Amino acid sequence: NDDENDDENDDNKDDDKDNLNDVRRYVRSYLNHSGVKKQIEKWQVSDADFVEKITKKSEGNFMYLFYVMTDIKEQKLSEDIKDSIHDLPQGLNGYYNKHWDFMEKSYKDRFKEIDEKVIRIIAALHTPASISYIAEISKFPTNTVSEIINLWRNFFNEIIENNKQHYRIYHRSFYDFLKRKLHFDDITSFDTQANMLIVENMLNKLHRRKA
């Protein structure tokens, strides 16, 4: 997974002065975006305060900036963040946690049994998988899998193979978050729950071929 290794050593320099200045420049580059302007108005902060607060909250991590600035640009901040810039999550792990908790509350009737299961399967597969293949393993309808992928769109990398969209986890940091959140022993050797479903699907295919 190329994305997993892109900035493997970035954590060592996240709080470096030069890196933080790069963060400030990155945030400033969005100040004229209409969605960002709108949010600055709602939060009632100056442009300078906005830049400094986002920089501090990011802890110098550019994946955090990618997610948060996308949410701000597209006006997709969760309700509990819309009123105050101080309510933004602290750091990338804080962002993942807040998003996870928000989705769990929003889809509580199905989250554990359906949404979480789909995410676990995509993480366990490691290689890009089509919606139909994920549906086949999870035994959920393709439209359900498609809806979940759209809800978590920022966390998946879309790759076109044979004119079909395939998905995998976008960044190593999200694997690390899942490892902590779902208590995987080692994400690289799959979590047991998802791995059993994948193996079961392979065995069923073999059985059908023999029959």
N, C-alpha and C positions, 0 to 999 in steps of 0.2 A: 504494500500500500504506500505509494509515493508520498501521499499527503501526511502519512504518519511520521515520516522522517524529515519533512521539510525544515522544521525548526526545532529539532530535537534538543539543540543546545541553547535555544533562545532564552529559556528560563534563567540561565546563568547571567544574562545581561538585561533582564526586564527592568530592573531598577537603576540601571546605568544612566548617568546624566544625559549622554548623547541619545540613548534610546528614548528617554522621556521627552526630549526635545523633538524627536521624530514623531512621537505620539501627538504632541501638541500641534505640530504641523499638519498631521493627518486629520485631526479633529477640526482645525481651522479651515481646511479645504472644503468642509461641508457647510460652513456657516451661511452660505448664500442659497442653500437648498431650501425649497419652500416648506417641506415637512419639518426640517430642522428649525427653521425660523419660527414656524408655528409652535413647536414644542418649547422653544426658548421663551416665547411670549407666555405660554401657559404656565411655565415654571417661574416666570417673573425674575429671571436672572440676566445679567449682562453677558455679552458674548465672551468676555474675558473669564468671568466666573464659570460659565458653561465649559469652556476649554479646560480650565484648571480642575473642575470637579470630575469631568469625564476622565482626565489624565490620572487623577488620584484613584478613582474607582477601578480603572483598568489595570492598575499595578504594572503598567508597562507592557501588557500582553495584547498583541495585535489581533488575536482571535476574539478576545473580548470586544475590542473596538469594532471588528467586523460585525459581530452579532448585535451589539447595542446600537451602533450607528444605523444599521439596516432597520432595526425596530423603530428608531426615532424617525428616520427618513420616510418609512412607509406607514408611520403613525400606528404601529402595532404593539405599543407598550401595554402591558397588563394594567388593569384598572388601579391596582394599588401603587403604581409608579407614576401614573399620569399627573398627579397633583404636586409632586415634590421631587426635585432632582436628588434630594438626600435619600430617597427610597430606592434608588438604583442599586442593584446587587453589587457587592464588593468582590472584585476579581472574577476570573473565568469560572472557577468552581462554584462560586456564589451565583453566577448567571445560570449555569446548568441546573443547579438546585432549585432556583426560583422558577425557572421554566418548567421543570419536572413537576414541582408542587402545584403550579398553576394548571397544568394539563391534567394532573391527577384529580384536582378539585372540579375542573370543568367537565370531565368525562368520567366521573366517579362510578357510574353504573357499569362501565365496561373496561375501564383503564387497565386493571390488573390482568383480566382474562384475555383482553384483545390487544390494546395499544402496546402494552409492555411486551407481550409475546412477540409481536411483529418486530419491535426494536431489537429484542434479544436475538431473533433469528437473523436479522440483517447483520448484527454485530458478529454472530457466530460464523456466518458464511465467509466473511473476509473478502471473498471475491464478489464483483458486481453481480447482482441478481435482478431478474425481471420481476415485475409485479405478479405475473402469472405463476412464476416459480415460487415466490414467497407465499402466494395464496395456496399453492399446492402443498407446501410444507406445513403451513399453519392451519390448513383446512378452513380458511375464511374466504368469503366471496372476494373476487378481485376488486370490486368497487369499495369494499371495506378497507382493504390493504392500500388502495390508491388514496383514499381519504386520509388515512393515518400518515402516509408518506407526505401528502400535501401539508398536513398539520405540523410535521416536523421537518419541513423542506430544507431549512437552513442547516440542518445537521447531517444531511445526506449529499453525496456527490452524485450527480447524474451523468451517466456515460451512455452513449448510443452505440449499441452493438447489433448488427444485423437489422438495422432500422427499428430497433426496439429500445426503449429506455431501460437502463439497468441502474441499480442504486447500491451504494455502499456507504459506510460511515465516512463523513467528510474529513475528520481530523483525529489524530491519535489522542488528543486531550479528552475527546468524548468517550473513547474506549476506556480511558483511565477513570473517568467519572462513573461510567457504568460498572466498572470493576468494583469501585467503592460502594456505589449505591445498591447494587444487586448482589454484593458479596461473592463475586466470582473469585475463585482461587487463582485462576490465570486465564485472562481473556483470550490469550493467543492459542490456548488448547481447547477453546469453546467452554461455555458454561453447560453444565450437565443437562438442564432442562431443554435448551434449544438443540443441543447436540443429539439428544434422543429423538427429537422430531425429525431432524435431518437424516439420521441413520435409518429411522423407520420408513421415511419416504424413499430412500435409496433401495431398501430391501423390498418394499412393495413394487417398485419398478422392475427389479430383477425377477420377482415372482411372476409378474404379469408377462414378462418376456418369455419365461420358461413355459408358462401356460399357453 
